[in-house]
């Protein structure tokens, strides 16, 4: 007997998208914002390019479109509550950085507000003009122009996830404010052929 049951198509994307939730920062002419985004991914290695879904109605998207830039922050498990808070409030109504006491560092290339406290990594990104995908699918493409990671969890191009760095484990939004965090790694063993 199968344990599988039909899933509503409106929830189908949740079956395959529980990659790391990211924070997206943006700034333009003295205005700034931060939001949470559950849908992001790399799309090219060299030059490094990414895609992230940023709804066209958001304040973050408005600022990113005006400046042509945005930051991607990978929050750690210690940031679950803050990630949910910035994802469920509007930057048009409050300055989320001030309201939630978020400290930032200035990005080295684009000067974007980036977050390091309780975060695993950040990327500074320059928007790639792709009007069709932006308008039709809210998907923004960008070239990564600078990146940094906390060496307690990412070294020499690889993640190290163990008991010693749990607050920095990536978080994954499952919907309705429910998150899971990456847990200890397991090294794959070669199978005999």
Secondary structure by P-SEA (a helix, b strand, c coil): cccccccccccccccccccbbbbbbbbcccccbbbbbcbbbbcccccccbbbbbbcccaaaaaaaaaccbbbbbccccaaaaaaaaaaccccccccccccbbbbbcccccccccccccccbbbbbbbcccaaaaaaccbbbbbbcccccccccccccccccccccccccbbbbccccccccccbbbbbbbbcc
